Amino acid sequence: MPDLTGQTFQDQLRQTLYAALQEAFAAGQLGQLAQIPTSSEVVFQPPKNPTYGDYASPIALSLAKPAGLNPLQIAEILVEYLDRSGFSAEVAKPGFINFKVQDSLLAKQLALILNQGSDYGRTTPAKPRKILLEFVSANPTGPLHVGHGRWAAIGSTLANLLRFAGDEVTTEFYINDAGNQMSLLGQSLGVRYFQELGYEATMPEKGYQGDYIKDLAQTLILEWKDIKASAPVDWFTDYACQHLLQQQKDTLAAFRTEFDHWYSERTLHEEGIVQKAMDDLEKRGMLYRADTSQAEQAERERETDEGDGSGALFFKAAQFGDDKDRVIQRSNGLLTYLAADIAYHREKFERGYDLLINIWGADHHGYVPRVKAAMQALGHPSEGLEIIIGQLVKLLKLNPETGKKEEVRMSKRTGNFITLDDLIYGIDSPEDAVGPDAARWFILSQSADSSVNLDLDLAVKRDTDNPVYYVQYAHTRACSVFRNLGDYPELLEFLANLRSGFNPETLIGESGFLLDSPEERALILRLINAPDQFRRAAEERAPQILVRYSEELANDFMKFYDRCRILPLLRENPKDALAYARGVLMVAAKQVLATALGLLGISAPESM
C-alpha cells in the first residue's frame, strides 16, 4: 500500500501560501499587523471565472484592515514570497491571489490517484482516534420507520468517512430491551396469540396495535404447536424481542447498514452496571434525595419554611449546564431512563474510547444537556461526547387528482406508518420501490439538522433527472469505454496495469501536457479535490458534502466523456498518445466515482 499522509492537495497549497505569509510578516512587510492568522484561516475558493486560475485566496482582503495596507499591496507582497514550484500566481482586484496549477503537477497528481487506487483520499492522522459511533438504537417493539432509515444512512456513512480519514471506528446499536415498553410488547403478543387461537383476550392500555403483532402471533402458532396457555408474559416478551430485532437487523442489512456491536440495555441492569454508575455519582457528591430538586426546594423553603424531603434521587445536572437537576430514581424506587443512559455512556468510556458520537432524533434534543452533564460529573471532558440531532423525513408524492405534491403518511399495504422496508421494497407495490441507493442518496443530501423532503416520484425514476441515477450512470459510462476497447488490446493492457507505478511523463507530449482541453482540466482539478472533500465531510459530520461532490464530479465527467472521445482517435492511430492519456483520466475518474459512492453506501454499477 502506498504511504498515506494527512496532507491533501489543498493542504500543500495552503502550506505554500502560509509559508509566504510567515516570511513576509517576519520581514516586517505587513504594516501594522500584530500577528498572522493560523494556517487553517488561509482559505481558497474556485474563481468565478476559470480563466483567472484554478484557486483563489482572499487572505489579503482579510488582512488589509489590521495591517493598515491596501489589499492589492498585501497580495503583491505575498506573491513575492511564494514558492511557486508547481504553481503560478497572479494578483487580481480587489486583492485576490489567483493560483494556477502547473501541468507537470497535474500529471503527478493523476499518477498519485492511479498509484494509490481505491486508497486515494485515505489519510493517516498523526494520532488516530478511537471512536464509538452509536446510531438507530430503536426499541425492538416493531418495524423500523423512515426516520430510523435516516439515522442508519447518516451513521453508516459517517463510519465510512471517519475510517477513511484514519480513525478507528466501532459502530453500535443500543437495544432498548428493558422497561415497561417490553412488558407491554409481551402482553400485546400474548393477547394476539390467544385471539388468533380463538380465545377472548383484551389488549392492554397502550398495547401495540400494529398488524405486525398479529403476523408475529401467527408465526408463533406455526412454530409452537403446543398452546402456551401458561406461558408468562416474559416468555412472550423474549419471543417478540428476538423476532422483531432480527427483522430490524434484516432491514438494516438491506439498507447497507451493519453494526459491530449490538448492546442490550438489559445487561446494564443484570450486570449491575447501572448501580455502579449511581455509586460513582454518589461518591462524587453528585446525588441527593428530596421531594423536589434543590432549586425548587430552596424556593419552597423561602416561601413556606418546609424542610427537606426524602423521596426521589436527584442528579446535580444543573451544576454542568442543564436547566435543572434530574431525577434518576423515583420515590417508589423505580429508575428513570436517565439512570440507564448514564450507566451506558459511562460504560462506553470505560471501554477506552476517545470520542463517543451519538445520532439521535429531534425528540431527544432536550436530553442532550443532561447526558453531557452526567459525563462531566463522572470526570469525562464535555468534548468527549458528541451528539448529532437529526430531523425527520417527509415522503412526498404527486396526487393525480390535485396535481400537487402531498405528504405520504401511511401505506395501503400495511394501513400503518411508512416503514423503512416500504421505502426499500415499495409502499404499495414493487413499482413504488425506491431501493437503498436512491433512498440513501436523498436522505444524505441534506444536513442532519435539516428536514428531508423525499420526492418519491423523482426517487424511482430511472433516468438522469434522478441525481443518484445520474452519478451512477457516469460510472457506467466509464465502464462502457473499456467494454468498447476490445479491438485495442494494447491500450486495454496499459490501462489494466496503471497501478504498477504509473509514470506521469506519459501524459506529456512533444507539445506539452496532452490533457489540455477545458473539460479535461476541469475533471482533473475535481479529482484532486476529492481528498479534501472526503476529509471535510468526515470532520464536519456532513455526508451531504460528499453527495454534492459526487454530483459535481459526475457532471464534469459527463462533459469530458461527451467532448473528449477516445475511440475516434484510436481508429486513426491505435497508439495515439492523446487516446492513451484520456484513457488514464477515464480510469482515474471511474475510480474516484466508485470511492465516493462506496463511502455513501451506494452501489457503483458497471452497467444500467
C-alpha positions as CSV (number, residue, x, y, z in Angstrom):
1,M,0.0,0.0,0.0
2,P,1.3,3.5,-0.8
3,D,2.4,5.7,2.1
4,L,-0.6,7.7,3.1
5,T,-0.4,11.0,5.0
6,G,-2.8,13.5,6.3
7,Q,-1.9,16.1,3.7
8,T,-4.2,16.8,0.8
9,F,-3.5,18.8,-2.4
10,Q,-5.2,21.9,-0.9
11,D,-3.1,21.4,2.3
12,Q,0.0,21.7,0.1
13,L,-1.3,24.9,-1.5
14,R,-2.3,26.3,1.9
15,Q,1.2,25.4,3.3
16,T,2.8,27.3,0.4
17,L,0.8,30.4,0.9
18,Y,1.2,30.2,4.7
19,A,4.9,30.0,4.4
20,A,4.9,33.2,2.3
21,L,2.7,34.9,4.9
22,Q,5.2,33.9,7.7
23,E,8.2,35.2,5.7
24,A,6.5,38.5,4.8
25,F,5.5,39.0,8.4
26,A,9.0,38.2,9.8
27,A,10.5,40.6,7.3
28,G,8.2,43.4,8.5
29,Q,6.4,43.7,5.2
30,L,2.8,43.6,6.5
31,G,2.4,47.0,8.0
32,Q,0.7,47.2,11.4
33,L,-0.3,43.5,11.5
34,A,0.3,42.3,15.1
35,Q,0.1,38.6,14.4
36,I,-0.7,36.4,11.4
37,P,-3.7,34.2,11.3
38,T,-3.5,30.4,11.8
39,S,-2.9,28.2,8.8
40,S,-6.5,26.9,9.0
41,E,-7.7,30.5,8.3
42,V,-5.9,30.5,5.0
43,V,-8.8,29.6,2.7
44,F,-9.2,29.0,-1.0
45,Q,-12.1,29.0,-3.4
46,P,-12.5,28.5,-7.2
47,P,-12.5,31.8,-9.1
48,K,-15.9,32.7,-10.6
49,N,-14.1,32.9,-14.0
50,P,-11.9,29.8,-14.6
51,T,-9.6,31.9,-16.9
52,Y,-8.3,33.6,-13.7
53,G,-6.9,30.4,-12.4
54,D,-7.7,27.2,-10.5
55,Y,-7.8,28.5,-7.0
56,A,-8.2,32.0,-5.4
57,S,-7.4,33.1,-1.9
58,P,-8.9,36.2,-0.3
59,I,-6.3,36.3,2.5
60,A,-5.1,39.8,1.6
61,L,-8.6,41.2,1.9
62,S,-8.9,39.9,5.4
63,L,-5.5,41.3,6.4
64,A,-6.0,44.8,5.0
65,K,-7.7,46.4,7.9
66,P,-5.4,45.1,10.7
67,A,-2.3,45.7,8.6
68,G,-3.4,49.2,7.5
69,L,-2.5,48.4,3.9
70,N,-4.3,48.2,0.6
71,P,-5.3,44.6,0.0
72,L,-3.7,44.7,-3.5
73,Q,-0.4,45.8,-1.9
74,I,-0.6,42.9,0.6
75,A,-1.4,40.4,-2.2
76,E,1.6,41.6,-4.3
77,I,3.9,41.3,-1.2
78,L,2.8,37.7,-0.5
79,V,3.2,36.7,-4.2
80,E,6.8,37.9,-4.0
81,Y,7.5,35.4,-1.1
82,L,5.7,32.5,-2.7
83,D,7.5,29.3,-3.6
84,R,5.9,28.7,-7.0
85,S,7.1,25.3,-7.7
86,G,4.1,23.6,-9.1
87,F,2.0,26.8,-9.2
88,S,1.8,30.2,-10.9
89,A,0.3,33.1,-9.0
90,E,-1.2,36.4,-10.0
91,V,-2.8,39.3,-8.2
92,A,-6.4,40.4,-9.2
93,K,-8.6,43.2,-7.9
94,P,-9.6,43.9,-5.3
95,G,-6.9,41.8,-3.7
96,F,-7.3,38.1,-4.6
97,I,-4.3,35.9,-5.2
98,N,-5.1,33.6,-8.1
99,F,-3.2,30.3,-8.4
100,K,-2.9,28.1,-11.5
101,V,-1.6,24.6,-11.1
102,Q,1.2,23.8,-13.5
103,D,0.6,20.9,-15.9
104,S,3.5,18.9,-14.5
105,L,1.9,18.9,-11.1
106,L,-1.5,17.9,-12.5
107,A,0.2,15.0,-14.2
108,K,1.9,14.0,-10.9
109,Q,-1.5,14.2,-9.1
110,L,-3.1,11.9,-11.7
111,A,-0.3,9.5,-11.1
112,L,-0.9,9.6,-7.4
113,I,-4.6,8.8,-7.9
114,L,-3.7,5.8,-10.0
115,N,-0.9,4.5,-7.9
116,Q,-3.0,4.7,-4.7
117,G,-6.0,3.2,-6.4
118,S,-9.0,2.8,-4.1
119,D,-6.9,4.2,-1.2
120,Y,-6.7,7.6,-2.9
121,G,-8.1,10.1,-0.5
122,R,-7.5,8.0,2.6
123,T,-5.5,9.8,5.2
124,T,-3.5,8.7,8.2
125,P,-3.7,11.3,11.0
126,A,-0.8,11.8,13.4
127,K,-2.9,10.3,16.2
128,P,-6.0,8.3,15.1
129,R,-8.9,8.5,17.5
130,K,-10.8,5.5,18.9
131,I,-14.4,6.4,18.2
132,L,-17.7,4.6,19.3
133,L,-20.5,5.6,16.9
134,E,-23.9,4.8,18.2
135,F,-27.0,5.2,16.0
136,V,-30.5,4.0,15.2
137,S,-30.9,2.2,18.6
138,A,-34.6,1.7,18.1
139,N,-36.8,-0.1,20.5
140,P,-37.3,-3.8,19.4
141,T,-41.0,-3.3,19.5
142,G,-41.8,-3.0,15.8
143,P,-40.5,-2.4,12.3
144,L,-38.1,0.5,11.6
145,H,-39.7,3.6,10.2
146,V,-38.2,6.0,7.7
147,G,-36.7,8.2,10.4
148,H,-34.7,5.2,11.6
149,G,-33.5,4.9,8.0
150,R,-32.1,8.4,8.1
151,W,-30.1,7.7,11.2
152,A,-28.9,4.4,9.6
153,A,-27.8,6.2,6.4
154,I,-26.1,9.1,8.3
155,G,-24.4,6.8,10.8
156,S,-23.1,4.2,8.4
157,T,-21.8,6.9,6.0
158,L,-20.1,8.7,8.9
159,A,-18.5,5.5,10.0
160,N,-17.1,5.0,6.4
161,L,-15.9,8.6,6.3
162,L,-14.2,8.6,9.7
163,R,-12.5,5.3,8.9
164,F,-11.3,6.7,5.6
165,A,-10.0,9.7,7.5
166,G,-7.8,7.3,9.6
167,D,-9.9,6.9,12.8
168,E,-10.6,3.6,14.4
169,V,-14.4,3.4,14.5
170,T,-16.7,0.9,16.2
171,T,-20.4,1.1,15.4
172,E,-23.0,0.1,17.9
173,F,-26.8,-0.4,18.2
174,Y,-28.2,0.1,21.7
175,I,-31.1,-2.3,22.1
176,N,-33.8,-0.7,24.3
177,D,-35.0,-4.1,25.6
178,A,-35.8,-3.2,29.2
179,G,-38.6,-1.4,31.0
180,N,-42.4,-1.2,30.7
181,Q,-42.4,-0.9,26.9
182,M,-41.1,-4.5,26.7
183,S,-43.7,-5.8,29.1
184,L,-46.4,-4.2,27.0
185,L,-44.9,-5.8,23.9
186,G,-45.1,-9.3,25.6
187,Q,-48.6,-8.7,26.8
188,S,-49.7,-7.5,23.3
189,L,-48.2,-10.5,21.6
190,G,-49.9,-12.8,24.2
191,V,-53.3,-11.2,23.5
192,R,-52.9,-11.5,19.8
193,Y,-51.7,-15.1,20.1
194,F,-54.8,-16.2,22.1
195,Q,-57.1,-14.2,19.8
196,E,-55.7,-15.9,16.8
197,L,-56.4,-19.3,18.5
198,G,-60.0,-18.2,19.0
199,Y,-59.9,-17.2,22.7
200,E,-61.1,-14.0,24.1
201,A,-58.3,-11.7,25.3
202,T,-58.2,-7.9,25.9
203,M,-55.4,-5.7,24.7
204,P,-53.7,-3.7,27.5
205,E,-54.0,0.0,27.5
206,K,-51.2,1.5,25.4
207,G,-50.6,-2.0,23.9
208,Y,-49.0,-2.4,20.5
209,Q,-51.9,-2.5,17.9
210,G,-49.9,-2.9,14.7
211,D,-50.7,-5.7,12.2
212,Y,-47.1,-6.9,12.6
213,I,-48.1,-8.1,16.1
214,K,-50.8,-10.3,14.5
215,D,-48.3,-11.5,11.9
216,L,-45.9,-12.4,14.7
217,A,-48.7,-14.2,16.6
218,Q,-49.4,-16.3,13.5
219,T,-45.7,-17.2,13.2
220,L,-45.7,-18.2,16.8
221,I,-48.6,-20.5,16.3
222,L,-46.8,-22.2,13.4
223,E,-43.6,-22.6,15.3
224,W,-45.1,-23.8,18.5
225,K,-47.9,-26.4,18.1
226,D,-48.5,-26.7,21.8
227,I,-50.6,-23.9,23.1
228,K,-48.7,-21.6,25.5
229,A,-51.6,-21.2,27.9
230,S,-49.4,-21.0,31.0
231,A,-46.5,-19.1,29.5
232,P,-45.6,-16.0,31.5
233,V,-45.5,-12.5,29.9
234,D,-41.7,-12.6,29.9
235,W,-41.8,-15.6,27.6
236,F,-43.9,-13.7,25.0
237,T,-41.6,-10.6,25.5
238,D,-38.5,-12.6,24.8
239,Y,-40.0,-14.2,21.7
240,A,-41.3,-10.9,20.3
241,C,-38.0,-9.1,21.1
242,Q,-35.9,-11.9,19.4
243,H,-38.0,-11.9,16.2
244,L,-38.6,-8.2,15.9
245,L,-34.9,-7.4,16.5
246,Q,-34.0,-9.9,13.8
247,Q,-36.4,-8.2,11.4
248,Q,-34.7,-4.9,12.2
249,K,-31.3,-6.4,11.5
250,D,-32.5,-7.8,8.2
251,T,-33.9,-4.4,7.2
252,L,-30.7,-2.6,8.1
253,A,-28.6,-5.1,6.2
254,A,-30.8,-4.5,3.1
255,F,-30.2,-0.8,3.7
256,R,-26.4,-1.4,3.7
257,T,-26.0,-0.7,7.4
258,E,-24.1,-3.1,9.6
259,F,-23.1,-2.8,13.3
260,D,-20.0,-4.1,15.1
261,H,-21.9,-4.4,18.4
262,W,-25.5,-4.9,19.4
263,Y,-25.6,-3.8,23.1
264,S,-28.6,-4.9,25.2
265,E,-30.0,-2.5,27.8
266,R,-30.9,-5.5,29.9
267,T,-27.2,-6.2,30.5
268,L,-26.8,-2.8,32.2
269,H,-29.3,-4.0,34.9
270,E,-28.4,-7.7,35.0
271,E,-24.6,-7.0,35.4
272,G,-25.0,-4.2,38.0
273,I,-23.7,-1.5,35.6
274,V,-26.5,0.9,36.5
275,Q,-25.8,0.6,40.2
276,K,-22.1,1.1,39.7
277,A,-22.8,4.3,37.8
278,M,-25.1,5.5,40.6
279,D,-22.5,4.6,43.2
280,D,-19.8,6.5,41.3
281,L,-22.0,9.6,41.2
282,E,-22.8,9.2,44.9
283,K,-19.0,9.1,45.8
284,R,-18.5,12.3,43.8
285,G,-21.3,14.0,45.7
286,M,-23.5,14.3,42.6
287,L,-26.7,12.8,44.1
288,Y,-29.2,13.8,46.7
289,R,-32.6,12.7,47.9
290,A,-35.5,15.2,48.1
291,D,-39.2,15.6,47.3
292,T,-38.1,18.3,44.8
293,S,-34.9,19.4,43.2
294,Q,-32.6,21.7,45.3
295,A,-33.6,24.8,43.3
296,E,-37.3,24.1,43.7
297,Q,-36.8,23.1,47.3
298,A,-34.9,26.4,48.1
299,E,-37.7,28.4,46.6
300,R,-40.3,26.5,48.6
301,E,-38.3,26.9,51.9
302,R,-38.2,30.7,51.2
303,E,-41.9,30.8,50.8
304,T,-43.2,28.1,53.2
305,D,-40.3,27.1,55.5
306,E,-40.8,23.5,54.5
307,G,-37.9,21.1,55.2
308,D,-36.1,18.6,53.0
309,G,-38.0,15.6,51.7
310,S,-36.7,12.1,51.3
311,G,-38.3,11.0,48.1
312,A,-36.7,10.9,44.7
313,L,-33.0,10.6,44.0
314,F,-31.7,13.6,42.0
315,F,-28.6,14.1,39.9
316,K,-27.0,17.6,40.2
317,A,-27.2,18.2,36.4
318,A,-27.7,22.0,36.8
319,Q,-24.0,22.3,38.0
320,F,-22.9,21.3,34.5
321,G,-25.2,23.4,32.3
322,D,-28.5,21.6,32.4
323,D,-31.5,23.8,33.2
324,K,-32.3,21.8,36.3
325,D,-31.4,18.8,38.4
326,R,-32.7,15.5,37.1
327,V,-34.4,12.6,38.8
328,I,-32.6,9.2,38.2
329,Q,-34.7,7.2,40.7
330,R,-38.3,7.9,41.6
331,S,-39.6,7.9,45.1
332,N,-41.2,4.5,44.5
333,G,-37.7,3.1,43.8
334,L,-38.1,2.8,40.0
335,L,-35.2,4.0,37.9
336,T,-35.7,6.6,35.2
337,Y,-34.4,6.1,31.7
338,L,-31.7,8.6,32.5
339,A,-30.1,6.2,35.0
340,A,-29.6,3.6,32.4
341,D,-28.3,6.1,29.9
342,I,-25.8,7.5,32.3
343,A,-24.6,3.9,33.1
344,Y,-24.4,3.1,29.4
345,H,-22.3,6.2,28.5
346,R,-20.1,5.7,31.5
347,E,-19.5,2.1,30.4
348,K,-18.7,3.3,26.8
349,F,-15.9,5.5,28.2
350,E,-14.6,2.6,30.3
351,R,-14.1,0.6,27.2
352,G,-11.4,3.1,26.3
353,Y,-12.9,5.2,23.5
354,D,-11.6,8.7,22.9
355,L,-14.8,10.0,21.4
356,L,-18.4,9.0,21.7
357,I,-20.7,10.0,18.8
358,N,-24.5,9.5,19.1
359,I,-27.1,10.2,16.4
360,W,-30.4,11.0,18.0
361,G,-33.8,12.1,16.6
362,A,-35.2,15.6,17.2
363,D,-37.4,14.3,20.0
364,H,-34.2,13.7,22.1
365,H,-33.0,17.3,21.8
366,G,-33.8,18.2,25.4
367,Y,-32.0,15.0,26.6
368,V,-28.6,16.2,25.3
369,P,-27.5,18.5,28.2
370,R,-28.4,16.1,30.9
371,V,-26.4,13.2,29.5
372,K,-23.5,15.6,28.8
373,A,-23.8,16.9,32.3
374,A,-23.6,13.3,33.7
375,M,-20.4,12.5,31.8
376,Q,-18.8,15.7,33.0
377,A,-19.8,14.8,36.6
378,L,-18.1,11.5,36.1
379,G,-14.9,13.2,35.1
380,H,-15.1,13.0,31.3
381,P,-14.5,16.1,29.1
382,S,-17.6,17.6,27.5
383,E,-16.0,17.3,24.1
384,G,-15.7,13.6,24.6
385,L,-19.4,13.1,23.9
386,E,-20.8,14.4,20.6
387,I,-24.5,14.2,19.9
388,I,-25.9,14.8,16.4
389,I,-29.6,15.7,16.4
390,G,-31.4,14.8,13.2
391,Q,-34.7,16.0,11.8
392,L,-37.3,13.8,10.2
393,V,-38.0,12.7,6.7
394,K,-41.2,13.6,4.8
395,L,-42.2,11.5,1.8
396,L,-43.9,13.4,-1.0
397,K,-45.8,12.0,-3.9
398,L,-47.8,13.6,-6.7
399,N,-51.6,13.4,-6.2
400,P,-53.0,13.0,-9.7
401,E,-56.3,14.4,-8.6
402,T,-54.9,17.7,-7.3
403,G,-51.7,17.9,-9.3
404,K,-49.8,18.7,-6.2
405,K,-47.1,17.0,-4.2
406,E,-48.6,15.7,-0.9
407,E,-47.1,14.0,2.1
408,V,-47.5,10.2,2.2
409,R,-48.1,9.2,5.8
410,M,-49.1,5.5,5.5
411,S,-49.1,2.6,3.0
412,K,-52.2,1.0,1.7
413,R,-50.5,-2.3,2.1
414,T,-49.9,-2.1,5.8
415,G,-52.5,0.5,6.7
416,N,-49.9,2.0,9.1
417,F,-47.0,4.3,9.1
418,I,-44.3,4.2,6.4
419,T,-41.6,1.7,7.3
420,L,-38.1,1.6,6.0
421,D,-39.0,-1.7,4.3
422,D,-41.8,0.2,2.5
423,L,-39.2,2.7,1.2
424,I,-36.8,-0.1,0.1
425,Y,-39.3,-2.5,-1.5
426,G,-42.3,-0.3,-2.3
427,I,-45.1,1.3,-0.3
428,D,-48.0,-0.2,-2.2
429,S,-46.3,-2.2,-5.0
430,P,-42.8,-3.1,-6.3
431,E,-43.2,-0.3,-8.8
432,D,-43.0,2.1,-5.9
433,A,-39.7,0.7,-4.6
434,V,-37.1,3.5,-4.1
435,G,-34.4,1.0,-3.2
436,P,-31.4,1.5,-0.9
437,D,-29.3,3.6,-3.4
438,A,-31.9,6.3,-4.1
439,A,-33.2,6.3,-0.5
440,R,-29.7,6.8,0.9
441,W,-28.8,9.5,-1.7
442,F,-31.9,11.6,-1.0
443,I,-31.7,11.1,2.8
444,L,-28.0,12.1,2.8
445,S,-28.4,15.1,0.5
446,Q,-29.4,17.4,3.4
447,S,-27.6,18.1,6.7
448,A,-28.8,16.1,9.6
449,D,-30.3,19.2,11.3
450,S,-32.5,19.9,8.2
451,S,-35.7,18.1,7.4
452,V,-35.6,16.0,4.2
453,N,-38.5,16.2,1.7
454,L,-38.0,12.9,-0.3
455,D,-39.7,13.2,-3.7
456,L,-40.9,9.6,-4.3
457,D,-41.8,10.3,-7.9
458,L,-38.2,11.5,-8.6
459,A,-36.5,8.8,-6.5
460,V,-38.0,6.0,-8.5
461,K,-37.1,7.5,-11.9
462,R,-34.6,5.5,-14.0
463,D,-33.2,8.5,-15.9
464,T,-30.7,11.3,-15.5
465,D,-33.4,13.6,-13.8
466,N,-32.7,11.4,-10.8
467,P,-29.4,12.7,-9.3
468,V,-28.3,9.3,-7.9
469,Y,-29.0,7.6,-11.3
470,Y,-27.1,10.4,-13.0
471,V,-24.0,9.8,-10.8
472,Q,-24.2,6.0,-11.2
473,Y,-24.7,6.4,-14.9
474,A,-21.5,8.4,-15.1
475,H,-19.7,5.4,-13.6
476,T,-21.3,3.0,-16.0
477,R,-20.3,5.2,-19.0
478,A,-16.7,5.0,-17.8
479,C,-17.0,1.2,-17.7
480,S,-18.6,1.2,-21.1
481,V,-15.4,2.7,-22.6
482,F,-13.4,-0.3,-21.5
483,R,-16.0,-2.7,-23.0
484,N,-15.7,-0.9,-26.3
485,L,-11.9,-1.2,-26.4
486,G,-11.9,-4.9,-27.4
487,D,-10.2,-4.1,-30.7
488,Y,-7.3,-2.3,-28.9
489,P,-5.7,-4.9,-26.6
490,E,-2.6,-2.9,-26.1
491,L,-4.5,0.0,-24.6
492,L,-6.6,-2.3,-22.5
493,E,-3.5,-3.9,-21.1
494,F,-1.9,-0.5,-20.5
495,L,-5.0,0.7,-18.6
496,A,-5.2,-2.5,-16.6
497,N,-1.7,-2.0,-15.2
498,L,-1.8,1.6,-14.3
499,R,-1.3,0.9,-10.6
500,S,2.0,-0.6,-11.3
501,G,4.0,2.6,-10.9
502,F,2.3,4.9,-13.5
503,N,4.8,7.4,-14.9
504,P,3.3,10.9,-15.2
505,E,5.7,11.7,-18.0
506,T,3.4,9.5,-20.1
507,L,1.0,12.5,-20.1
508,I,3.5,14.9,-21.5
509,G,3.8,15.0,-25.3
510,E,6.1,16.9,-27.6
511,S,4.0,20.0,-27.5
512,G,3.3,19.8,-23.7
513,F,0.6,18.4,-21.5
514,L,-1.7,16.2,-23.5
515,L,-4.8,16.8,-21.4
516,D,-5.1,20.5,-22.0
517,S,-8.8,21.0,-23.0
518,P,-11.0,22.9,-20.6
519,E,-13.1,19.7,-19.9
520,E,-10.0,17.6,-19.2
521,R,-8.5,20.2,-16.9
522,A,-11.8,20.7,-15.0
523,L,-12.1,17.0,-14.4
524,I,-8.5,16.6,-13.2
525,L,-9.0,19.5,-10.7
526,R,-12.2,18.0,-9.5
527,L,-10.5,14.6,-9.0
528,I,-7.6,16.1,-7.0
529,N,-10.1,17.9,-4.8
530,A,-11.6,14.5,-3.6
531,P,-9.4,14.0,-0.5
532,D,-10.3,17.5,0.8
533,Q,-14.0,16.7,0.3
534,F,-13.7,13.3,1.9
535,R,-11.9,14.7,4.9
536,R,-14.2,17.7,5.3
537,A,-17.3,15.6,5.1
538,A,-15.8,13.5,8.0
539,E,-14.7,16.5,10.1
540,E,-17.9,18.3,9.8
541,R,-20.1,15.2,10.1
542,A,-21.6,16.2,6.8
543,P,-22.3,13.4,4.3
544,Q,-24.2,16.0,2.2
545,I,-20.8,17.4,1.2
546,L,-19.9,14.1,-0.4
547,V,-23.3,14.0,-2.1
548,R,-22.7,17.4,-3.7
549,Y,-19.1,16.5,-4.7
550,S,-20.2,13.2,-6.3
551,E,-22.8,15.1,-8.4
552,E,-20.2,17.7,-9.4
553,L,-17.7,15.0,-10.3
554,A,-20.3,13.2,-12.4
555,N,-21.2,16.4,-14.2
556,D,-17.5,17.1,-15.0
557,F,-17.0,13.6,-16.2
558,M,-20.1,13.7,-18.5
559,K,-18.7,16.8,-20.2
560,F,-15.4,15.1,-20.6
561,Y,-17.0,12.0,-21.9
562,D,-19.1,13.8,-24.5
563,R,-16.4,16.1,-25.8
564,C,-13.1,14.2,-25.4
565,R,-13.6,11.0,-27.3
566,I,-11.1,8.1,-27.3
567,L,-12.3,5.7,-30.0
568,P,-12.2,8.2,-32.9
569,L,-8.5,8.8,-32.1
570,L,-7.7,5.1,-31.9
571,R,-9.4,4.5,-35.3
572,E,-6.9,6.9,-36.8
573,N,-3.9,5.6,-34.8
574,P,-4.2,2.6,-32.4
575,K,-1.3,4.0,-30.4
576,D,-2.4,7.6,-30.3
577,A,-0.8,9.3,-27.3
578,L,-3.8,11.5,-26.5
579,A,-6.2,8.5,-26.6
580,Y,-3.9,6.8,-24.0
581,A,-3.8,9.9,-21.9
582,R,-7.6,10.2,-22.0
583,G,-7.9,6.5,-21.0
584,V,-5.7,7.3,-18.0
585,L,-8.1,10.1,-17.0
586,M,-11.1,7.8,-17.6
587,V,-9.6,5.2,-15.2
588,A,-9.0,7.9,-12.5
589,A,-12.5,9.3,-12.8
590,K,-14.1,5.9,-12.6
591,Q,-12.0,5.0,-9.5
592,V,-12.9,8.2,-7.6
593,L,-16.6,8.0,-8.5
594,A,-16.6,4.4,-7.2
595,T,-14.9,5.5,-4.0
596,A,-17.3,8.4,-3.4
597,L,-20.3,6.2,-3.9
598,G,-18.9,3.5,-1.7
599,L,-18.4,5.9,1.1
600,L,-22.0,6.9,0.8
601,G,-23.1,3.3,0.9
602,I,-24.3,3.5,-2.7
603,S,-23.5,0.9,-5.4
604,A,-21.3,1.8,-8.4
605,P,-22.8,-0.4,-11.1
606,E,-20.9,-1.3,-14.3
607,S,-24.0,-1.3,-16.4
608,M,-27.5,0.1,-16.1
